[in-house]
Amino acid sequence: MTTSRLLRVAVPNKGGLAQATAEILREAEYRQRQDAKELTLTDTENGVEFFYLRPRDIAVYVGEGTLDVGITGRDLLLDSGAKAEEVLSLGFGRSRFRFAGPEGAFTDVAQLDGRRIATSYPGIVRAYLEERAVEATVTRLDGAVESSVQLGVADVVADVVETGSTLRRAGLETFGEVVLESEAVLISRAGSGLPDGFEVFRRRVESVLVARSYVMMDYDITSENVAAAVALTPGIESPTVSPLHRQGWVAVRAMVPRAGAQRLMDELFQLGARGILLTEIHACRL
């Protein structure tokens, strides 16, 4: 790989987001650190230098142009107000951002007018309220915000919600619509051209995401049923259909979504397909 300089990539340094990011980058055959105390790692062979940062700081470094691209959460990107933009959703680290208050006390966001809201994401909350002309006092708290209502600091909290069990233990329940659907995203500086080496990096990451989402399906079927079978397995562009030595039979190969693959095998078997195989895809360029 030849570039004018190394692509500078910011990645999370700890937590579940960091672990998931490292797994994808390893599958894309980028070197990753062996010691969590390392703050940088240079992968000269692949033209990339990784910087391990707090997920909340990544958008700031990328937005200022200090680093070229980064991987962080969509919620952290939007909350930062940095001059960075999302260029690729990565499909992991999904979460929902919602309001929560004492059980039975709130049913609609309009009721937040004049209230006190505690959150770790004031940028997201203020922007959401401004769009709906709701005036409320937003207080930033780091760490667990669900205790703020009980302690009298806030009337409502706004936070990332997974199962909601933590909120229920604090006597809170969610209300209103989902404020934000978040996930891990690849970001770059807004309004600037993409740096050298970026397209190769993005294609590698995308290839891993596709490989995780699809499997390769092979099966044999009679020629008279191939049209119906291909309708079930159209592949990405078109399946490969090859004649078999056995008269009147063909072999079909197609990429199919991993989700629902077992059901698809059942349907093909009912059509008369035999020798149905599923195999993993480790990488893919589309």
N, C-alpha and C positions, 0 to 999 in steps of 0.2 A: 504494500500500500504506500503510495507516494503523495505526500501533502507538503505544503509550504511550511507548516509547523504542526505540532501536536494539537488535536482537538481537546479543549479543556472542558471536562464534564463534571458537574456537581452532582453528587449522589448522597442519599441519607446516610448518616453515620451510626444510627442506632434504631432499635425498635423493629416492629414487624415490617414496616415499609422498607427499611434497610435490608432486611433478610431477603424479602421477595425480589428486590431490585438486584441484589448480588446473584441470586439464582438465575435470573434472566440473563444477566451479563455473562455469567459463566457459560450458559448454554449457547450464547452468541460467540463464545470463544475469546472473550476478553479476560485478561488476568484480573484477579481480585485479591485484595489483601488477606493475609493469613492472621494478622494480629489486629484486633479491634482498636489498638492504640495508634496505629498508623493513620495519618491524616491525608497523605497523598500516595498515589501509586502510579508509576509510569509504565505504560505498555507500549514500548517503542515499536515493536513488531506490527502492532495494529494501529499505530498513529494516534493514540489516545492517552491523556493524562487525567486520572480521576482525583477529585478532591472530595473528601468525606466531611460533610457539614451537617449542622442541625437542619432537619427538614424545613423548619420555619424560615431559615435564613437563605435557602437556596434561590428563591425567586429574586431576592434582593441582589445577590451577586450576579445572577444572569441578567437582570434588568439593568444593572449598571455597566454591563459589558466586561466585568472583571473575569467572568467565566463565560464560555460560549453557549453551552446548553446545560440543562439539568433535569433531574427526575425528582418530583415532589408531589404532594397532594393538590388536587384542584382547589380544595378549601384553603390551603395555605397560600397558594398562588393568588387567589382572589382577595384574601384577607390582607395580604402584604401591601397591595397598592403599587407594587413594583411595575416597571416598564418591561414586563415580560408577558409572553402569550403562549397558550397551549398549542402545540403542533401535532401531538399524537396522544390519544387516550390509550392507556396500557392495560386496562381490564382487571387490575388487582388493587387491593387496598380500598375496596368500595365501602362507603359509609353514607349515612343520611344525616343531615343537619336539620334540627327541629327545635321548636319552642316547647317548653314544659313548665307547668305551674301546679299548685296544689290541686289535688283531685277534686273535680267538679267546679273549680273556680273560673276556668276560662274555656271558651269554645271557639273563639275567633280572634284573629290577629288584630282586628279593629279595637278589641278591648284593651290592647296594650297602650293606648293613648294615655300619656301622663304617668305610666308605670316605670318601675326600675327593673332593668334587665341586666343580669350578670352573664358574662360569656368570656371565652378565651379567644373569640373571633369577632372583635368589635367592628372591623371593616366590613365583613359580610353582613352583620346585623344592621349596621347603620344604612348601608346601601339598600338593603331589603325594605327597611322601614321608610326611607325617603321615597322610594318608588310608590309606596302606598299611602303617602302623606300621613304617616303615623308619627307623632312626636313622643319620644320616650327617652329616659335617661339610660345610657348604655355604659356599664362599668366593666372594665377588663379585669379578669381574674385569671391567674395561671393555676393550672392544676384542676382539682375537682371543684366544679362550680355548683353541683347539686346541693351542697350544704348551705349555700348563700341565702336561700329562702328561709330555712329554719333559723339561721343566725340573724335574720332581719336585715341583711344587706340588700336583698333584692326581692321583688314580687314574683319574678319569672326568670328562668334561665334559658339560654339558647346554646345547644351543644350537639356534638356528634352522638347519634343514637344508633346502637347496634341492636341489642335485644330489648332494651328499656328496663332491664332488671335493676340496674343501679338507681335509676330514677324512681322506680316503684319503692325501693327500700327507703328512699328519702321522702316518701309520701307525695311524689310528683307524677304527673301523667302528661303525655304529649298532647298537643292540640294544634289545630290549623293544618295548613298544607306543608309539605316538605319544603324547607327553605332552599336546600341545595343537595343535589346528588353528587357525591365526590368519589374520586378514585385517583390512582396514581396517573400522572401525566408527564409527558416529555415537553419541556418548554425551551423557548429561545427568546432572545431580546426582541421586543416589539419594534417594528418599523425599520429593522436592519436586515441586510442580506444574510442568507444562511452561510455560516463559516465553512471553510474547506474541511472536508472529511465528514460533514454532517450527514449527507445523503447515504454514505456507506454505513454510518452508525445507525441511522434510522432503519435502513433496509435490514440490517442484521437483527435489530430488536423486533421489527415486524415479523421477520421470518420465524422467530421463536414463538411469538404470539399466535401466528397462524398454525404452527406445528402443534401448539397446545390445544387449539380449538378444533382441529381436524384429525381424522385418521384416514388411512388408505384402505379401501375396500376392494377385494377381488372376489369374483364369483363366476361360475359357469352357468349358462342358460341356453335353452333352445332358441334358434333363430326366430321362430314365430312369436316368442315372448320377449325378445330383446327390446322392442320399442317401449313396452310397458315398464320393463325393468329400468331402462335408461331414464324414463320419466321420473322414476323414484331416485335415481342417482345421476343427476345431470353433471356432477363434477363442478370444477371451478369455471372452466371454459367448455369442455366437452370430454366425456369419458373415452378411454381407449377400448376399442372393440376389435378382438383378434379371432380369426377362425381357429377352431380346434381340429385335431386329427379326426375326432369323432364326427361323422356326418351330421349336419343340422345343428351343431352346437357351436357357441362362441364363448370366448373369455372376455369379461368386462372388468376394467379397472377404473376407479374414480375416487377422488377425494370427497369425503362426506363429513358433515359436522359430527364431532364427538358426541355431543348431546343427542340422544335419540338413536344412536347407531344400533343398539340392540333391537329396538322396535323395527328399524329399517331391515335388519336381517330377517326378522319374522315375516315381514311383508314380502321380501324377495323369495324366501323359502316357500311361501304359499303360491307364488307365481311359478314355482318350479325350479328356481335357482338352486344349485348345489355347489359344494366346495367353497362356501362363503368364508372369507378370511378377513380379519381386521389386523392391521399392522400400524405401529407407531410411526409418526413422522417427526424426525429430530430437527429438521430445518427446512425452510421452503422459501423460494423467491417467486412471487406472482407478478 
